[in-house]
Amino acid sequence: MKRYTDAKTYDNQTPSVVTIGTFDGVHIGHKKIIDRLIESAQKNGLDSVILTFFPHPRMVLQQDSNIKLINTIDERIQILEKTRLTSLVIHPFTQEFSRLTAGEYVQQMLVDRLNVRHVIIGYDHRFGRNRNSNITDLASYGIQNDFTVEEISKQDIDDVAVSSTKIREALLQGDITRANTFLGYEYMLTGIVVKGKELGRKLNYPTANLYIEEKYKLIPKNGVYIVKSEIDGTIRFGMMNIGTNPTVNGTQQSIETHFFDASFNLYDKKIQIQMLKRIRDEKKFDSIEQLQEAMQQDEDFSRDYINSLV
């Protein structure tokens, strides 16, 4: 898969089949659309192209700092790289771009830059300034510019929308198993390991404290989770606590992972952690000893679960 950070740089020598969208999560609903895109492109000897935008339009138009997405842009790229997609075009979404009329958008983006021959798009897709044009308008532009438009049915669109909504709800409820089922892969958190308060080390459970730069990344409900990560080419299992460490009167949310049977220095390294199963809610214990006891129980449960996967 070739990746372009601006439609202006796209290599448009081969005509393309294009689909357009955010594709947050790149979940099982999205993959149906991507498979259709790739199948259509291969059948007709065309390139398969996803056109997406970053930052998310709401971040630009509404300055919505509270928006939470399933994937960071890098995670989205990582997942799409595993498909048979020819090209991913991530076009910068700006105020200026949002003011393009429908005609300007079609001409500049689809015709001139992407050399489009076929567009696969949802029945409710809106585009152009103020999102005032629809799929019927796009089909008319297609007749004028020699490309066809294929409509994704309401049922398929509803499946995609419902899946995204269900994934976010599941993550916020801590139901990582349900979220992973809809995603078709394990939910991931990607960040840099930074120094924390080193409470875990004092409890004989040293942890990697994960800092996630992208504030729009959705963090699942506070609690204890079974996780895994590939570190230096080896899969390592462990348990992660998301929360504020209330037993020691903590107030700031942290993401801390203890890896089993491993001793390494991860400070300042970028790692990605996959979340497998939720164990329990975060709890304020009456003493450090009770906390240690609970962590031992969490470890025993985690090891039993990990052994069941083998």
C-alpha positions as a printed Julia matrix, in Angstrom:
310×3 Matrix{Float64}:
   0.0     0.0     0.0
   1.29    3.42   -0.95
   0.54    6.25    1.45
   0.1     9.92    0.55
  -0.23   12.75    3.06
  -1.82   15.07    0.48
  -3.91   14.33   -2.6
  -1.61   16.68   -4.54
   1.21   14.14   -4.26
  -0.85   11.14   -5.39
   0.59    9.24   -8.37
  -2.44    9.17  -10.66
  -0.98    7.43  -13.71
  -3.44    4.55  -13.28
  -7.16    5.4   -13.03
  -8.75    4.54   -9.69
 -11.73    3.24   -7.77
 -12.22    5.47   -4.72
 -14.12    5.29   -1.47
 -14.25    8.19    0.96
 -14.62    8.24    4.73
 -13.08    8.46    8.18
 -12.76    4.67    8.64
 -12.18    5.12   12.37
 -11.49    1.69   13.84
 -11.17    0.0    10.44
 -13.59   -2.54   11.9
 -15.43   -5.5    10.39
 -18.07   -3.23    8.82
 -15.42   -1.09    7.14
 -13.63   -4.18    5.88
 -16.71   -5.19    3.87
 -16.53   -1.86    2.05
 -12.76   -2.13    1.57
 -13.13   -5.66    0.17
 -15.75   -4.37   -2.28
 -13.42   -1.53   -3.28
 -10.47   -3.86   -3.89
 -12.61   -6.4    -5.78
 -13.97   -3.69   -8.09
 -10.51   -2.27   -8.73
  -8.92   -5.63   -9.5
 -11.79   -6.66  -11.77
 -11.37   -3.51  -13.87
  -7.58   -3.14  -13.73
  -7.74    0.03  -11.62
  -6.05    1.22   -8.43
  -8.04    0.93   -5.18
  -7.89    4.16   -3.19
  -9.25    5.25    0.17
  -9.55    9.01    0.52
  -9.67   10.09    4.14
  -9.0    13.32    5.99
  -6.98   14.4     9.01
  -7.53   16.12   11.37
 -11.1    14.92   11.82
 -13.44   17.58   10.35
 -15.07   18.15   13.77
 -11.69   19.06   15.23
 -11.34   21.82   12.63
 -14.88   23.08   12.08
 -16.17   22.76   15.65
 -12.81   22.84   17.42
 -14.15   19.78   19.25
 -11.42   18.87   21.71
 -13.69   16.25   23.3
 -13.95   14.04   20.23
 -12.67   10.53   20.92
 -11.58    8.22   18.12
 -10.96    4.49   18.14
  -7.65    4.83   16.29
  -4.9     7.38   16.12
  -4.03    8.24   12.53
  -0.89    6.07   12.75
  -2.89    3.11   14.06
  -5.38    3.52   11.22
  -2.53    3.45    8.7
  -1.05    0.37   10.38
  -4.31   -1.57   10.07
  -4.97   -0.53    6.47
  -1.44   -1.59    5.5
  -2.55   -5.17    6.18
  -5.2    -5.0     3.44
  -4.69   -5.35   -0.31
  -5.43   -1.66   -0.8
  -3.34    0.06   -3.5
  -3.23    3.56   -1.98
  -4.28    5.51    1.1
  -4.62    9.25    0.64
  -4.79   11.23    3.91
  -5.65   14.73    2.81
  -5.23   17.62    5.29
  -8.63   18.91    6.42
  -8.49   22.69    6.82
 -10.91   25.59    6.96
  -9.89   26.47    3.41
 -10.53   22.94    2.18
 -13.97   22.91    3.84
 -14.98   25.93    1.72
 -14.58   24.14   -1.6
 -17.85   23.94   -3.5
 -19.09   20.48   -4.53
 -17.98   21.13   -8.1
 -14.52   22.28   -7.03
 -14.14   19.29   -4.72
 -15.08   16.79   -7.42
 -12.88   18.41  -10.05
  -9.83   19.03   -7.89
  -9.85   15.96   -5.67
 -11.54   13.15   -7.56
 -10.96   14.0   -11.21
  -7.67   15.92  -11.37
  -5.79   14.33   -8.47
  -7.18   10.82   -8.08
  -8.01   10.15  -11.76
 -11.23    8.47  -10.64
 -13.27    6.09  -12.79
 -15.56    4.67  -10.13
 -16.68    5.89   -6.68
 -18.1     3.57   -4.02
 -19.95    5.69   -1.49
 -22.78    5.59    1.05
 -26.32    6.62    0.13
 -26.16    9.39    2.76
 -22.73   10.78    1.81
 -22.58   14.59    1.86
 -19.81   16.7     0.41
 -18.86   20.2    -0.69
 -19.2    23.48    1.19
 -21.62   23.12    4.12
 -22.06   19.48    3.04
 -24.85   20.58    0.76
 -24.43   17.99   -2.02
 -25.43   14.33   -1.99
 -24.98   11.08   -3.91
 -27.42   12.17   -6.64
 -25.28   15.26   -7.23
 -22.16   13.1    -7.28
 -23.71   10.84   -9.93
 -24.44   13.93  -12.05
 -20.83   15.07  -11.72
 -19.86   11.54  -12.71
 -21.76   11.76  -15.98
 -20.0    15.06  -16.74
 -16.54   13.71  -15.83
 -16.7    10.1   -17.04
 -16.86    8.23  -13.73
 -19.56    6.01  -12.26
 -20.98    5.98   -8.73
 -21.88    2.86   -6.75
 -24.12    3.28   -3.75
 -23.48    1.44   -0.49
 -26.93    0.44    0.76
 -28.61    1.89    3.83
 -28.32   -1.49    5.52
 -24.54   -1.65    4.97
 -24.11    1.98    6.1
 -26.19    1.29    9.21
 -24.03   -1.76    9.96
 -20.9     0.4     9.76
 -22.36    3.23   11.86
 -23.77    0.88   14.47
 -20.47   -0.98   14.73
 -18.5     2.22   15.37
 -21.01    3.34   17.97
 -21.06   -0.05   19.64
 -17.27   -0.18   19.77
 -17.02    3.21   21.47
 -19.78    2.29   23.93
 -18.15   -1.05   24.7
 -14.76    0.57   25.35
 -16.27    3.21   27.62
 -18.02    0.42   29.54
 -14.79   -1.57   29.77
 -16.2    -4.41   27.64
 -12.98   -5.04   25.74
 -14.12   -8.51   24.6
 -17.16   -7.07   22.83
 -15.14   -4.23   21.31
 -12.55   -6.65   19.95
 -15.3    -8.76   18.38
 -16.59   -5.77   16.42
 -13.1    -4.58   15.52
 -11.89   -7.94   14.28
  -8.6    -7.38   16.15
  -7.42   -6.45   19.66
  -7.9    -2.83   20.71
  -4.54   -1.11   20.92
  -2.95    1.7    22.86
   0.23    3.22   21.43
   2.52    5.58   23.27
   5.86    6.41   24.84
   6.97    4.83   28.12
   7.66    7.59   30.65
   8.7     7.69   34.29
   5.83    7.5    36.75
   5.69    7.51   40.55
   7.23    4.01   40.57
   4.55    2.71   42.96
   4.5    -0.61   41.13
   8.21   -1.12   41.69
   7.71   -0.64   45.43
   4.99   -3.3    45.32
   7.22   -5.73   43.37
   5.12   -5.07   40.28
   7.24   -2.68   38.17
   5.21   -1.07   35.42
   5.66    0.68   32.08
   3.82    4.0    32.31
   2.34    4.78   28.88
   1.98    8.36   27.67
  -0.37    8.78   24.69
   0.25   12.05   22.86
  -2.96   12.0    20.81
  -5.58   13.43   23.17
  -8.36   12.34   20.83
  -7.55    8.65   21.4
 -10.33    6.87   23.28
  -9.08    5.35   26.54
 -11.22    2.46   27.83
 -12.96    2.55   31.2
 -10.69    2.56   34.25
  -9.84   -0.9    35.48
  -7.43   -3.84   35.25
  -6.92   -5.61   31.91
  -4.96   -8.54   30.51
  -2.71   -7.3    27.7
   0.08   -8.28   25.35
   2.79   -6.43   23.44
   5.56   -7.28   21.01
   8.82   -6.04   22.52
  12.12   -6.59   20.73
  10.49   -9.23   18.55
   8.98  -11.22   21.44
   5.32  -11.33   22.52
   5.07  -10.35   26.18
   1.91  -10.74   28.26
   0.99   -8.69   31.27
  -1.7    -6.78   33.12
  -2.55   -3.13   32.72
  -4.16   -0.73   35.16
  -5.99    2.29   33.79
  -6.93    4.68   36.54
  -5.85    7.1    39.25
  -4.34    4.75   41.88
  -6.96    5.69   44.51
  -5.39    3.52   47.23
  -2.51    6.03   47.41
  -4.84    9.0    46.85
  -3.85    9.5    43.22
  -5.83   11.98   41.11
  -4.32   11.84   37.61
  -5.25    9.04   35.2
  -2.35    6.81   34.23
  -1.92    3.73   32.03
   0.49    1.3    33.68
   1.44   -2.17   32.49
   3.3    -4.89   34.37
   4.81   -7.44   31.98
   5.16  -10.98   33.34
   8.5   -12.79   33.49
  10.39   -9.93   31.9
  12.98   -7.41   32.94
  13.85   -4.61   30.55
  14.16   -0.86   30.42
  11.44    0.63   28.25
  11.85    4.27   29.2
  11.47    6.62   26.2
  10.55    3.72   23.91
   7.41    3.72   21.79
   5.37    0.59   22.35
   1.97   -0.69   21.32
  -0.15   -2.69   23.74
  -3.08   -4.89   22.72
  -5.91   -5.3    25.22
  -7.26   -8.84   25.57
  -9.67   -9.01   28.52
 -10.93   -6.95   31.45
 -10.38   -8.36   34.93
 -12.07   -5.87   37.26
 -12.81   -2.27   38.14
 -10.15   -0.13   39.73
 -10.77   -0.1    43.49
  -9.58    1.86   46.49
  -8.22   -0.6    49.04
  -7.93    0.04   52.77
  -4.23   -0.73   52.79
  -1.2    -1.32   50.57
  -1.24   -4.96   51.71
  -4.78   -5.42   50.4
  -3.71   -3.85   47.11
  -0.77   -6.25   46.82
  -3.09   -9.17   47.56
  -5.48   -8.05   44.82
  -2.61   -7.66   42.34
  -1.48  -11.21   43.06
  -5.03  -12.42   42.39
  -5.08  -10.39   39.16
  -1.79  -11.99   38.13
  -3.07  -15.52   38.88
  -6.24  -14.87   36.87
  -4.22  -13.38   34.0
  -1.79  -16.29   33.83
  -4.66  -18.81   33.78
  -6.3   -16.88   30.95
  -3.06  -16.58   28.95
  -2.41  -20.32   29.38
  -5.9   -21.02   27.99
  -4.94  -19.18   24.79
  -2.06  -21.55   24.02
